[in-house]
Amino acid sequence: MRGGQSLDKEAVSGPGGSSAEHEPTCLEERPKVTGPPAARPQLSSDGLRHAQVSLCQTRTQSPVCSPGDANWTAISSPDPMALTTAGTQPSLGEVAGIPLPATTVDNWHQIQGFEAQPDDLLICTYPKSGTTWIQEIVDLIEHSGDVDKCQRAAIQHRHPFLEWARPPQPSGVEKARAMPRPRVLRTHFPAQLLPPSFWESNCKFLYVARNAKDCLVSYYHFQRMNRTLPDPGTWDQYFETFISGKVAWGSWFEHVRGWWELRDNVQMLFLFYEDIKRDPKQEIQKVMKFMEKNLDGAVLDTIVQETTFEKMKANPMTNRSTAPKTILDQSISPFMRKGIVGDWKNHFTVAQNERFDEIYRQKMKGTSINFCTEL
Ligand SMILES: Nc1ncnc2c1ncn2[C@@H]1O[C@H](COP(=O)(O)OS(=O)(=O)O)[C@@H](OP(=O)(O)O)[C@H]1O
């Protein structure tokens, strides 16, 4: 608890209530070319003609930089450690108004030109929503519960991260291209920034959403320990940064709304972190069905057991302990931090909670999505 009165279970109820019912929204008829009709017009097929791509510094640096500036050179450095070893703050760039890691912006042409294949499965999440968790679940399903096969590599290397670009390492796009099909890929992009080939190829999307308050808390601690993202500042400062959407991958509200509103127009399974926490077996069964995998009850039980928070926290292939300290400093905050629903109550003041609820009501007005913020 910081900066004021803490919140207890009785005193506060979060926006939305139970996640048990997720009412469908009224959607227009499915268009011939599958894709996000509301989102696509913003970007052309090369993703750039209408998109404004720019780099800007955050926090400790001067407010703006451009490809010609010294900071741009630093961002494009072939040494991925250069940013931290030089003591320079990592920066965010921007595409179509969405803040993104500068290295992603730098690689925008390659990312937008990515050729999705019809049998690709794309895991889509806002940061800190359970990406690693669903990746492990998907990997175990794909490998029919074979735990040893899922030890083949650290989780961040098993499913290429589309927007990853840290030369001289291969980019996410290059890793995906080199991967045998069918591929499982992942992204944090909001729907409108996805390479167009995903819509054109009618790929499968597995979206996991987590309630905004716990996302904020998790993201705050992640930015404290992740040396590739800007320093979050104090809790109070970060609270403002998050609600104004000035974090990498942009506004939680727009991200979740954008993907939610598409869910009936494309092949999408939309899951909630809180539902997986409450009834992992049921949610894993949904993923199995979506992946068209028919596994028996014993395998399903194995997958449930192998993907508990405790198991994944102890597993070096899922707990990010293989990432160098210069990237993720887990002595500041572990990657597998708490893995619970409702930790926001240990962070939000009463005033922050009231303000957040009001902002939530405004920004999520008209959407049918329901989140649960405590179990
Ligand atoms: N198995 C399992 N059960 C419950 N919770 C889990 C699990 N695995 C990861 N987590 C929690 O998910 C949070 C990290 O989210 P992401 O994996 O999306 O992070 S990232 O965006 O890929 O960096 C982070 O949440 P917090 O603990 O609240 O910070 C992780 O602890």
The ligand as an SDF file (V2000), in Angstrom:
LIG
                    3D

 31 33  0  0  0  0  0  0  0  0999 V2000
    0.5720  -19.9550  -14.0400 N   0  0  0  0  0  0  0  0  0  0  0  0
    0.2250  -18.7090  -13.7110 C   0  0  0  0  0  0  0  0  0  0  0  0
   -0.8160  -18.4940  -12.8860 N   0  0  0  0  0  0  0  0  0  0  0  0
   -1.1710  -17.2400  -12.5460 C   0  0  0  0  0  0  0  0  0  0  0  0
   -0.5200  -16.1270  -12.9540 N   0  0  0  0  0  0  0  0  0  0  0  0
    0.5350  -16.2970  -13.7720 C   0  0  0  0  0  0  0  0  0  0  0  0
    0.9620  -17.5780  -14.1900 C   0  0  0  0  0  0  0  0  0  0  0  0
    2.0470  -17.4150  -14.9870 N   0  0  0  0  0  0  0  0  0  0  0  0
    2.2990  -16.0940  -15.0450 C   0  0  0  0  0  0  0  0  0  0  0  0
    1.3960  -15.4330  -14.3040 N   0  0  0  0  0  0  0  0  0  0  0  0
    1.3430  -13.9870  -14.0460 C   0  0  0  0  0  0  0  0  0  0  0  0
    1.1090  -13.2690  -15.2420 O   0  0  0  0  0  0  0  0  0  0  0  0
    1.7600  -12.0060  -15.1460 C   0  0  0  0  0  0  0  0  0  0  0  0
    2.7540  -11.8760  -16.2780 C   0  0  0  0  0  0  0  0  0  0  0  0
    2.0200  -11.6590  -17.4310 O   0  0  0  0  0  0  0  0  0  0  0  0
    2.5790  -11.9100  -18.8740 P   0  0  0  0  0  0  0  0  0  0  0  0
    3.1120  -13.2880  -18.9770 O   0  0  0  0  0  0  0  0  0  0  0  0
    1.5000  -11.5020  -19.8170 O   0  0  0  0  0  0  0  0  0  0  0  0
    3.7950  -10.8830  -18.9390 O   0  0  0  0  0  0  0  0  0  0  0  0
    4.4600  -10.3410  -20.2710 S   0  0  0  0  0  0  0  0  0  0  0  0
    3.5830   -9.2900  -20.8180 O   0  0  0  0  0  0  0  0  0  0  0  0
    4.6480  -11.4490  -21.2160 O   0  0  0  0  0  0  0  0  0  0  0  0
    5.7480   -9.7680  -19.8020 O   0  0  0  0  0  0  0  0  0  0  0  0
    2.4250  -11.9420  -13.7890 C   0  0  0  0  0  0  0  0  0  0  0  0
    1.4420  -11.3880  -12.9180 O   0  0  0  0  0  0  0  0  0  0  0  0
    1.7810  -10.6950  -11.5170 P   0  0  0  0  0  0  0  0  0  0  0  0
    2.2590  -11.7750  -10.6210 O   0  0  0  0  0  0  0  0  0  0  0  0
    0.4870  -10.1100  -11.0530 O   0  0  0  0  0  0  0  0  0  0  0  0
    2.8000   -9.6420  -11.7850 O   0  0  0  0  0  0  0  0  0  0  0  0
    2.6630  -13.4150  -13.5330 C   0  0  0  0  0  0  0  0  0  0  0  0
    2.8880  -13.7450  -12.1990 O   0  0  0  0  0  0  0  0  0  0  0  0
  1  2  1  0
  2  3  1  0
  2  7  2  0
  3  4  2  0
  4  5  1  0
  5  6  2  0
  6  7  1  0
  6 10  1  0
  7  8  1  0
  8  9  2  0
  9 10  1  0
 10 11  1  0
 11 12  1  0
 11 30  1  0
 12 13  1  0
 13 14  1  0
 13 24  1  0
 14 15  1  0
 15 16  1  0
 16 17  2  0
 16 18  1  0
 16 19  1  0
 19 20  1  0
 20 21  2  0
 20 22  2  0
 20 23  1  0
 24 25  1  0
 24 30  1  0
 25 26  1  0
 26 27  2  0
 26 28  1  0
 26 29  1  0
 30 31  1  0
M  END
$$$$
